[in-house]
Amino acid sequence: MPRVAVEDNLDQVENILRNNGYDVVRLGNQQQQVDAVVISGQDRNMMGMQDRQTGASVINAEGMTAEEVYEAVNRAVPNQQNQR
């Protein structure tokens, strides 16, 4: 199951991802392996993300609906099967 780290203030995004088969964790535990990271865009350099190397896709949810973020995560994590 793909794992996505989501910033604390993105509850709707967290819910839609969970409801569609993603393992969702809170952004902040730097030791977790994740397939994608969703940030709110409020802080352009959340947790120094721009300064560190990560194999995970970083999705800026600023100005997007929860559904649009879900679609962006699906594109970023190509092996995800829609598990409705």
C-alpha positions as CSV (number, residue, x, y, z in Angstrom):
1,M,0.0,0.0,0.0
2,P,1.5,3.4,-1.0
3,R,2.3,5.7,1.9
4,V,1.7,9.4,1.7
5,A,2.8,12.0,4.3
6,V,0.3,14.8,4.7
7,E,0.8,18.2,6.4
8,D,-1.3,18.5,9.6
9,N,-3.8,21.1,8.3
10,L,-5.0,19.1,5.3
11,D,-7.6,16.9,6.9
12,Q,-9.9,16.6,3.8
13,V,-6.9,15.5,1.7
14,E,-6.0,13.0,4.4
15,N,-9.5,11.6,4.4
16,I,-9.9,11.2,0.6
17,L,-6.5,9.5,0.4
18,R,-7.3,7.0,3.2
19,N,-10.7,6.3,1.7
20,N,-9.0,5.4,-1.6
21,G,-6.5,2.9,-0.3
22,Y,-3.5,5.0,0.7
23,D,-1.6,4.7,4.0
24,V,-1.5,8.3,5.3
25,V,1.0,9.5,7.9
26,R,1.5,12.9,9.4
27,L,4.3,14.9,7.9
28,G,7.1,15.3,10.4
29,N,8.6,11.9,11.1
30,Q,11.6,12.1,8.9
31,Q,12.4,8.5,9.3
32,Q,9.3,7.2,7.6
33,Q,9.6,6.0,4.0
34,V,6.9,7.6,1.9
35,D,5.9,7.6,-1.8
36,A,4.6,11.1,-1.8
37,V,4.4,14.2,0.4
38,V,1.5,16.7,0.4
39,I,2.2,20.2,1.7
40,S,-0.2,23.1,2.1
41,G,2.1,25.6,0.3
42,Q,1.8,28.0,3.3
43,D,5.5,27.4,4.1
44,R,7.5,27.1,0.9
45,N,10.3,25.3,2.6
46,M,8.3,23.0,4.9
47,M,10.8,21.0,7.1
48,G,13.7,22.0,4.8
49,M,12.2,19.8,2.1
50,Q,13.8,21.9,-0.6
51,D,17.2,21.3,1.0
52,R,17.1,17.5,1.4
53,Q,17.1,14.8,-1.1
54,T,13.9,12.7,-1.2
55,G,12.8,10.0,-3.6
56,A,9.2,11.0,-2.8
57,S,7.1,13.3,-5.0
58,V,6.3,16.6,-3.2
59,I,2.8,17.9,-4.0
60,N,2.0,21.5,-3.2
61,A,-1.8,21.5,-2.4
62,E,-2.1,25.3,-2.5
63,G,-5.2,26.4,-4.4
64,M,-6.3,22.7,-5.1
65,T,-9.3,20.9,-3.9
66,A,-8.9,17.6,-2.0
67,E,-10.0,15.8,-5.2
68,E,-7.4,17.6,-7.3
69,V,-4.7,16.6,-4.7
70,Y,-5.9,13.0,-4.8
71,E,-5.5,13.0,-8.6
72,A,-2.0,14.5,-8.3
73,V,-1.0,11.8,-5.8
74,N,-2.4,9.2,-8.2
75,R,-0.1,10.6,-11.0
76,A,2.9,10.8,-8.7
77,V,2.5,7.2,-7.4
78,P,1.8,5.3,-10.7
79,N,1.6,1.8,-9.2
80,Q,-1.4,2.8,-7.0
81,Q,-4.6,0.8,-8.0
82,N,-7.8,2.6,-7.3
83,Q,-9.2,0.7,-4.3
84,R,-12.7,2.0,-3.9
